[in-house]
Amino acid sequence: MMLLEQEAKQLFSALNPRISEGAGLVIQFIGSNPNQGTSTLAREFAITAASLTRQPVLLLNLDVAEQIHHDYFARQPLSTGIAAYGTDHDVDVDTRQILRCSRTDSVNAPMDFVYSGSDSLTLSRLKQPSAASGSLVNAPNFWTSLRKQFVLTVVDSLPASKGVDGIMLSTSMDGVVVVIAAESTRAPIVISLLERLQGQGAPVLGAVLNKRKFYIPRLIYRWLDRL
């Protein structure tokens, strides 16, 4: 975990996001396939941003089938701060209208906003399969609202192999980070993803090589054998 924290800090420093209250940035993390560590990297980046800036940061999960962020924070020790995990967080966004949900659904909003246990980091997720993240592509008011309320919104989007939502959504972002799993993601898959993003005019900031393995050189193995 310590290594992840260090890498998240290095990534934050490398991206050097322009933090400005009332004019926040939206940065998307996307991978070509599931199990590439995209969600973990997005979460650590959001945690780092909230810790370093001490200003409102949002971690937005747009994969309805995966709720790992809420599960992760629910397992953490109770916060000693003002906020508590799961406490509803008031965010001025009309999700029913933006996500085009039925007007008869006056009780259950398709998206929730809760504290992570830190009063600087808020979690959000789509709660209904019908509230596809693709609906957010043509919802500029949604992103404008988030930019006004959070200095940084980190979007954990659907892998490209599970649907086109993440690719389509990239045009609404201020920056896109492509996550690549070392030694498992083939080069043609990465190239295809980058080409699709570029075809949408996505502001690709770069790629992160995740899940790297550091091998011990044979010379050191021989030295260890002699001990």
C-alpha positions, -999 to 999 in steps of 0.1 A, spaced: 0 0 0 29 23 8 42 18 -28 8 28 -42 7 60 -21 42 69 -33 32 63 -70 0 83 -66 20 112 -52 44 109 -81 16 109 -106 -1 139 -89 32 158 -91 38 148 -127 3 159 -138 5 190 -116 -32 197 -119 -42 234 -117 -62 234 -84 -87 263 -83 -117 267 -61 -149 272 -82 -132 261 -114 -122 225 -107 -108 199 -131 -122 165 -142 -96 138 -148 -106 104 -162 -88 71 -156 -95 44 -181 -81 10 -191 -87 -13 -220 -98 -43 -199 -109 -51 -164 -84 -61 -137 -58 -36 -148 -58 -17 -115 -76 13 -129 -99 17 -100 -72 12 -74 -50 39 -91 -79 63 -95 -88 59 -58 -52 64 -46 -49 95 -68 -81 109 -53 -70 102 -18 -36 119 -25 -53 149 -41 -76 153 -11 -47 149 14 -24 174 -4 -49 201 -13 -72 198 18 -100 209 -6 -131 191 -18 -122 162 -41 -147 138 -57 -141 102 -67 -168 93 -92 -174 56 -100 -192 51 -133 -190 13 -134 -224 2 -120 -213 -34 -117 -183 -25 -95 -187 -7 -61 -152 -14 -48 -146 21 -36 -175 21 -12 -164 -14 0 -128 -2 5 -137 28 26 -162 9 46 -134 -14 58 -112 15 69 -109 24 106 -134 50 117 -122 85 109 -114 109 137 -123 139 115 -156 157 111 -170 134 84 -178 98 87 -180 72 60 -214 69 45 -227 102 57 -248 118 30 -230 147 14 -251 176 -1 -240 182 -37 -260 207 -58 -265 184 -88 -299 173 -102 -290 138 -112 -325 128 -121 -329 154 -148 -293 151 -161 -294 113 -163 -329 114 -179 -345 91 -153 -382 87 -150 -399 116 -134 -421 92 -115 -389 81 -96 -391 108 -70 -375 88 -42 -345 70 -54 -318 92 -71 -297 73 -96 -265 87 -80 -254 92 -44 -227 114 -28 -212 103 6 -182 111 26 -153 87 24 -144 92 61 -125 124 52 -142 157 50 -121 165 19 -130 134 -2 -164 125 -14 -175 93 -31 -201 90 -58 -215 62 -78 -243 53 -102 -268 31 -83 -290 20 -112 -281 0 -143 -304 22 -163 -284 52 -154 -257 45 -179 -226 67 -178 -231 73 -215 -260 96 -205 -234 120 -191 -218 126 -225 -244 152 -235 -248 166 -200 -224 196 -198 -244 211 -168 -235 180 -148 -198 185 -152 -201 223 -147 -218 217 -114 -191 193 -102 -163 218 -113 -179 245 -92 -181 223 -61 -149 202 -63 -114 214 -71 -108 179 -86 -132 152 -99 -115 118 -105 -136 96 -128 -131 59 -126 -148 49 -159 -159 17 -175 -131 -3 -192 -131 1 -230 -138 -36 -235 -170 -35 -215 -186 -7 -235 -181 26 -253 -192 48 -225 -157 55 -212 -145 65 -247 -175 87 -254 -172 104 -220 -135 114 -227 -146 144 -247 -161 159 -215 -129 156 -195 -101 181 -188 -76 152 -189 -75 114 -195 -50 90 -180 -47 56 -197 -39 27 -174 -19 -2 -187 -13 -35 -169 24 -45 -173 31 -78 -190 -6 -86 -196 -20 -58 -219 -9 -64 -255 5 -34 -274 -22 -36 -302 -49 -32 -275 -32 -2 -260 -27 14 -294 -63 8 -303 -75 24 -271 -53 55 -277 -65 58 -313 -101 56 -302 -96 83 -276 -77 105 -300 -105 100 -325 -129 115 -300 -105 144 -294 -99 133 -259 -73 153 -239 -50 124 -232 -24 133 -206 -4 101 -208 -3 65 -198 5 47 -165 22 13 -165 5 -5 -136 12 -38 -118 49 -37 -126 70 -66 -114 106 -60 -103 127 -91 -109 158 -100 -90 188 -103 -114 204 -138 -117 236 -125 -103 219 -116 -70 202 -150 -69 236 -167 -71 249 -145 -43 219 -154 -21 225 -191 -28 260 -189 -13 247 -174 19 
